[in-house]
Amino acid sequence: MNCDIKIKNVSNFYGRPIYYINKPIPLMGHIAFGLIDRGTNIIQVRPISTCFHNCIFCSVDSGPNSKFRTSEYIVDEEWLFEWIKNIASIKNDEIEVLVDGVGEPIMHPKIIKLISLIKKIPNVYSIAIETHGGSLSLPLAKKLDKAGLNRINLSIDSYTKEKARYLAGVEWYNSLKILKIASDIIKETNIDIVLTPVVIPEENEDEMRYLIEWAKENKAGVKSNYPTGILIQKFEIHHFGRKPKKIKPWSWQRFYSWLKYLENEYDYKLLVKPEDLGFKKSVKIDEPFHVNDKIKIKIVGIGWLKNEYLGVDENCIRVISVISKEKINNSTIKAKIIRDKDNIFVARL
């Protein structure tokens, strides 16, 4: 493939440039955009990196108040479709496509077209999208339904409006309105809703009770044949994520014990295994590079985070994040791979 790449800045987001990712830029290798394959029948698709929430616990430091990001990305929907179709054919299995991201996926201006394109892929049996719900509406959901969306994973972390606004980091966030829209989506479309809140110790533990009751009452997860309508996530501290003051993550043992307690109290399944949700092992896409490999990389733009650059290998197979405090933009360098897991590559000069 011709790798004469010219990446262009199409806009800005709170002072950060937004780069448009199009052919021939590879769509595998970066955590912030493109595709991620973890060796299962689930393909993660990340069409955009921006977000208009400022969640106080955000694991990827997303939103207007980001301290670590230096750029954002938006991917051409037709180019995404080509990559998804290719990866799905290699897996040769029934595939679920999960449209998620390090931001808010439904911010992509062509999200409806993207869903309709994915729907055309023969072995894609389900399409889901992850959203915090800030821009969710019933009219949008009806368009997504017509395009072929099967499920919305709604990352809402509080039932109480004031607490939800505090956690989301924006005053306009209205959890009650979002949950009302979610209820209407279940009633008026073919789309299922599954709640995916993060439990933050000493912040929203009691809020989970309201959300469990909502999931039960609204029959969340039923259309997807899920064993539950709420998948409570454990809060973790990440290197470039936000760290709420004085909040210490639970151990996994404490988290599972707490889920078991609530499960018994509400007679509602909260402890689930990946296979309960349709996950299964599938063909894993080959990793062309490995840790300690030294390869030539063409730098095509500034990186997603500080002291990072966006690079592409000389054969245009993968995108690679290159760590460097030196200015190396618009150059070809030799760097050593320091991360290769799940076809996500990071290199250092």
C-alpha positions as CSV (number, residue, x, y, z in Angstrom):
1,M,0.0,0.0,0.0
2,N,1.2,3.5,-0.8
3,C,2.1,5.1,2.6
4,D,2.5,8.7,1.4
5,I,0.4,9.9,4.3
6,K,-0.7,13.5,4.8
7,I,-2.8,13.9,7.9
8,K,-4.9,17.1,8.1
9,N,-6.2,19.2,11.0
10,V,-9.9,19.8,10.3
11,S,-10.9,21.6,13.5
12,N,-10.1,22.1,17.1
13,F,-11.6,21.0,20.4
14,Y,-11.0,23.3,23.3
15,G,-7.6,24.3,21.9
16,R,-6.6,20.9,20.7
17,P,-6.4,20.1,17.0
18,I,-8.7,17.4,15.6
19,Y,-7.0,15.3,13.0
20,Y,-9.0,13.6,10.2
21,I,-8.0,10.0,9.8
22,N,-8.6,8.7,6.3
23,K,-7.1,6.3,3.7
24,P,-4.3,5.2,3.7
25,I,-3.7,5.7,7.5
26,P,-4.0,2.3,9.1
27,L,-6.8,1.9,11.6
28,M,-5.2,-0.6,13.9
29,G,-2.4,0.2,16.4
30,H,-3.7,3.2,18.3
31,I,-5.9,3.1,21.5
32,A,-7.7,6.3,20.6
33,F,-9.1,5.6,17.2
34,G,-9.7,2.8,14.7
35,L,-10.2,-0.9,15.7
36,I,-9.1,-3.0,18.7
37,D,-9.0,-6.8,18.6
38,R,-8.6,-8.6,21.8
39,G,-8.9,-12.1,20.4
40,T,-12.6,-12.5,20.9
41,N,-15.7,-12.2,18.7
42,I,-16.1,-8.6,19.8
43,I,-14.5,-5.9,17.6
44,Q,-14.1,-2.5,19.3
45,V,-14.5,0.4,16.9
46,R,-13.4,3.9,17.9
47,P,-14.6,6.5,15.4
48,I,-13.9,9.7,17.4
49,S,-11.9,10.6,20.5
50,T,-13.6,13.8,21.7
51,C,-16.0,14.1,24.6
52,F,-18.1,16.9,26.1
53,H,-18.3,15.4,29.6
54,N,-15.6,15.9,32.2
55,C,-16.2,12.9,34.4
56,I,-14.2,13.3,37.6
57,F,-13.0,9.6,37.4
58,C,-12.4,9.4,33.6
59,S,-9.8,6.7,33.0
60,V,-8.6,8.4,29.8
61,D,-8.7,12.0,30.8
62,S,-11.4,12.9,28.3
63,G,-13.4,16.1,27.8
64,P,-12.8,19.8,27.7
65,N,-10.7,19.8,30.9
66,S,-8.2,17.2,29.8
67,K,-4.7,17.8,31.2
68,F,-2.7,15.3,29.1
69,R,-4.3,15.3,25.6
70,T,-2.6,17.4,22.9
71,S,-4.8,16.3,19.9
72,E,-8.1,14.5,19.0
73,Y,-9.0,12.2,16.1
74,I,-12.1,11.6,13.9
75,V,-12.1,8.7,11.5
76,D,-13.7,8.6,8.0
77,E,-16.7,6.3,8.3
78,E,-16.2,4.7,4.9
79,W,-12.5,3.8,5.8
80,L,-13.7,2.5,9.1
81,F,-16.2,0.3,7.3
82,E,-13.5,-1.2,5.1
83,W,-11.4,-2.1,8.0
84,I,-14.2,-3.6,10.0
85,K,-15.3,-5.7,7.0
86,N,-11.8,-7.0,6.5
87,I,-11.2,-7.9,10.2
88,A,-14.7,-9.5,10.4
89,S,-13.9,-11.7,7.4
90,I,-10.6,-12.8,8.9
91,K,-12.3,-13.8,12.1
92,N,-14.9,-15.8,10.0
93,D,-17.2,-15.9,13.1
94,E,-20.3,-14.3,14.3
95,I,-19.1,-10.9,15.4
96,E,-20.4,-8.1,17.6
97,V,-19.2,-4.7,16.8
98,L,-18.9,-2.4,19.9
99,V,-18.6,1.2,19.0
100,D,-16.9,2.8,22.0
101,G,-14.0,5.1,22.5
102,V,-11.8,7.3,24.7
103,G,-14.5,9.9,24.3
104,E,-18.2,10.0,23.3
105,P,-18.8,7.9,20.1
106,I,-22.1,9.5,19.2
107,M,-20.3,12.8,18.7
108,H,-19.2,11.4,15.3
109,P,-21.1,13.5,12.7
110,K,-21.7,10.4,10.5
111,I,-22.5,7.9,13.3
112,I,-25.8,6.9,11.7
113,K,-24.2,6.2,8.4
114,L,-21.4,4.3,10.1
115,I,-24.0,2.0,11.8
116,S,-25.8,1.5,8.5
117,L,-22.5,0.5,6.8
118,I,-21.6,-2.0,9.6
119,K,-25.0,-3.5,9.3
120,K,-24.1,-4.6,5.8
121,I,-21.3,-6.9,6.9
122,P,-22.7,-10.5,6.7
123,N,-21.2,-12.0,9.9
124,V,-21.9,-9.0,12.2
125,Y,-24.8,-10.3,14.3
126,S,-25.0,-7.4,16.7
127,I,-24.0,-3.7,16.9
128,A,-23.7,-1.9,20.2
129,I,-22.6,1.6,21.1
130,E,-21.3,3.0,24.4
131,T,-22.4,6.4,25.5
132,H,-22.6,8.5,28.6
133,G,-25.9,9.8,27.3
134,G,-25.4,13.6,27.3
135,S,-26.5,14.0,23.7
136,L,-28.8,11.0,23.5
137,S,-32.4,11.6,22.3
138,L,-35.3,9.5,21.2
139,P,-35.2,10.9,17.6
140,L,-31.5,10.0,17.4
141,A,-32.2,6.5,18.8
142,K,-35.0,6.0,16.2
143,K,-32.5,6.9,13.4
144,L,-29.9,4.5,14.9
145,D,-32.6,1.8,15.2
146,K,-33.4,2.2,11.5
147,A,-29.7,2.1,10.7
148,G,-29.3,-1.2,12.5
149,L,-28.2,-0.6,16.1
150,N,-29.1,-3.4,18.5
151,R,-27.9,-2.1,21.9
152,I,-26.9,1.0,23.8
153,N,-24.5,0.5,26.7
154,L,-25.5,3.5,28.8
155,S,-22.7,4.7,31.1
156,I,-24.8,6.5,33.7
157,D,-23.3,6.6,37.1
158,S,-26.0,8.1,39.3
159,Y,-29.8,8.3,39.4
160,T,-29.8,11.5,41.5
161,K,-29.4,14.6,39.3
162,E,-27.0,16.5,41.5
163,K,-24.7,13.6,42.1
164,A,-24.8,12.8,38.4
165,R,-23.8,16.3,37.5
166,Y,-20.9,16.2,39.9
167,L,-19.6,12.9,38.6
168,A,-20.0,13.9,34.9
169,G,-18.2,17.2,35.6
170,V,-20.8,19.4,33.8
171,E,-23.7,21.3,35.1
172,W,-26.0,20.6,32.2
173,Y,-26.0,16.8,32.6
174,N,-29.5,15.5,33.6
175,S,-29.6,11.9,34.7
176,L,-33.4,11.8,35.1
177,K,-33.9,13.1,31.6
178,I,-31.4,10.6,30.2
179,L,-33.1,7.7,32.0
180,K,-36.5,8.8,30.7
181,I,-35.1,8.8,27.2
182,A,-33.6,5.4,27.8
183,S,-37.0,4.1,29.0
184,D,-38.7,5.5,25.9
185,I,-36.0,3.9,23.7
186,I,-36.8,0.5,25.1
187,K,-40.5,1.0,24.6
188,E,-40.5,2.6,21.2
189,T,-37.6,1.1,19.3
190,N,-35.9,-2.3,18.7
191,I,-32.8,-1.1,20.6
192,D,-32.0,-2.6,24.0
193,I,-30.5,-0.6,26.9
194,V,-27.9,-2.0,29.3
195,L,-26.7,0.3,32.1
196,T,-22.9,0.3,32.6
197,P,-22.2,2.5,35.6
198,V,-18.9,2.8,37.4
199,V,-19.1,2.5,41.2
200,I,-16.8,4.9,43.0
201,P,-16.2,4.2,46.7
202,E,-17.7,6.8,49.0
203,E,-19.3,8.6,46.1
204,N,-22.1,6.7,44.4
205,E,-22.4,3.3,46.1
206,D,-26.0,3.9,47.1
207,E,-26.9,5.2,43.6
208,M,-26.4,1.7,42.3
209,R,-29.5,0.7,44.1
210,Y,-31.6,3.1,42.2
211,L,-30.0,2.0,38.9
212,I,-30.6,-1.7,39.7
213,E,-34.3,-0.9,40.3
214,W,-34.5,1.1,37.1
215,A,-33.0,-1.8,35.1
216,K,-35.4,-4.3,36.6
217,E,-38.5,-2.1,36.1
218,N,-37.6,-1.2,32.5
219,K,-36.6,-4.8,31.5
220,A,-33.2,-3.6,30.4
221,G,-31.1,-6.2,28.7
222,V,-34.1,-8.4,27.8
223,K,-34.0,-7.7,24.0
224,S,-30.3,-8.7,23.9
225,N,-31.0,-11.9,25.9
226,Y,-28.6,-10.6,28.5
227,P,-28.7,-12.2,32.0
228,T,-28.8,-8.6,33.5
229,G,-29.7,-5.1,32.5
230,I,-26.9,-3.5,34.5
231,L,-23.2,-4.2,34.3
232,I,-21.6,-2.4,37.2
233,Q,-17.9,-1.5,36.6
234,K,-15.2,-1.3,39.2
235,F,-13.4,2.1,39.5
236,E,-9.7,1.9,38.8
237,I,-6.9,4.4,38.8
238,H,-5.1,4.8,35.5
239,H,-1.8,6.5,34.8
240,F,-3.3,9.2,32.5
241,G,-6.7,9.1,34.1
242,R,-8.4,11.4,36.6
243,K,-7.9,10.5,40.3
244,P,-10.7,11.8,42.6
245,K,-9.1,13.0,45.9
246,K,-9.1,10.6,48.8
247,I,-10.8,7.8,46.8
248,K,-9.1,4.5,47.0
249,P,-10.2,1.7,44.6
250,W,-11.7,-1.4,46.2
251,S,-9.9,-4.7,45.9
252,W,-11.5,-7.1,43.4
253,Q,-12.6,-9.3,46.3
254,R,-14.4,-6.5,48.0
255,F,-16.0,-5.5,44.7
256,Y,-17.3,-9.0,44.0
257,S,-18.5,-9.5,47.5
258,W,-20.5,-6.2,47.3
259,L,-22.0,-7.2,44.0
260,K,-23.0,-10.6,45.5
261,Y,-24.6,-8.8,48.5
262,L,-26.7,-6.6,46.2
263,E,-27.5,-9.6,43.9
264,N,-29.1,-11.4,46.8
265,E,-30.9,-8.3,48.1
266,Y,-32.5,-7.5,44.8
267,D,-32.8,-11.1,43.4
268,Y,-31.2,-9.7,40.3
269,K,-28.1,-11.0,38.5
270,L,-25.1,-8.7,38.9
271,L,-22.2,-11.1,38.7
272,V,-21.7,-12.2,35.1
273,K,-19.0,-13.9,33.2
274,P,-17.9,-12.8,29.7
275,E,-19.5,-15.9,28.1
276,D,-22.8,-14.9,29.7
277,L,-22.6,-11.8,27.5
278,G,-21.8,-13.6,24.3
279,F,-18.0,-13.3,24.5
280,K,-16.0,-16.1,23.1
281,K,-12.5,-16.6,21.8
282,S,-12.0,-16.0,18.1
283,V,-9.1,-15.6,15.6
284,K,-6.7,-13.0,16.9
285,I,-5.3,-10.6,14.3
286,D,-1.5,-11.1,13.9
287,E,0.8,-8.6,15.5
288,P,3.4,-7.5,13.0
289,F,5.7,-6.1,15.6
290,H,6.8,-7.1,19.1
291,V,8.4,-5.6,22.1
292,N,12.1,-4.7,21.5
293,D,11.7,-4.7,17.7
294,K,13.4,-1.7,16.1
295,I,11.5,-0.4,13.1
296,K,11.4,2.6,10.8
297,I,8.5,4.9,11.6
298,K,7.2,7.9,9.6
299,I,6.0,10.6,11.9
300,V,2.7,12.1,10.5
301,G,1.4,14.3,13.3
302,I,1.5,15.2,16.9
303,G,0.3,12.5,19.3
304,W,-2.7,12.0,21.4
305,L,-0.9,12.7,24.7
306,K,1.9,15.1,25.7
307,N,5.4,14.0,24.5
308,E,3.8,11.7,21.9
309,Y,3.8,11.7,18.1
310,L,1.6,9.8,15.7
311,G,3.6,7.5,13.4
312,V,3.1,4.9,10.7
313,D,5.4,2.0,9.9
314,E,7.2,2.1,6.6
315,N,4.8,-0.6,5.1
316,C,1.7,1.2,6.3
317,I,0.4,-1.7,8.3
318,R,-0.1,-0.1,11.7
319,V,-0.2,3.3,13.4
320,I,2.2,3.7,16.3
321,S,2.4,6.1,19.2
322,V,6.0,7.3,19.5
323,I,7.2,8.8,22.8
324,S,9.7,11.6,22.4
325,K,10.5,14.8,24.2
326,E,12.5,15.8,21.1
327,K,10.7,17.5,18.1
328,I,10.5,14.8,15.5
329,N,7.4,15.8,13.4
330,N,7.6,15.3,9.6
331,S,10.5,12.9,9.9
332,T,11.3,9.2,9.5
333,I,12.9,7.8,12.6
334,K,14.0,4.4,14.0
335,A,12.4,3.5,17.3
336,K,12.0,0.5,19.6
337,I,8.6,-1.1,20.3
338,I,7.8,-1.0,24.0
339,R,4.2,-2.1,23.8
340,D,2.5,-4.6,21.5
341,K,-0.5,-6.0,23.4
342,D,-3.8,-6.4,21.4
343,N,-2.1,-4.8,18.3
344,I,-1.8,-1.5,20.2
345,F,1.7,-0.2,19.6
346,V,3.9,2.3,21.5
347,A,7.5,3.0,20.6
348,R,10.4,5.0,22.0
349,L,13.3,6.6,20.2
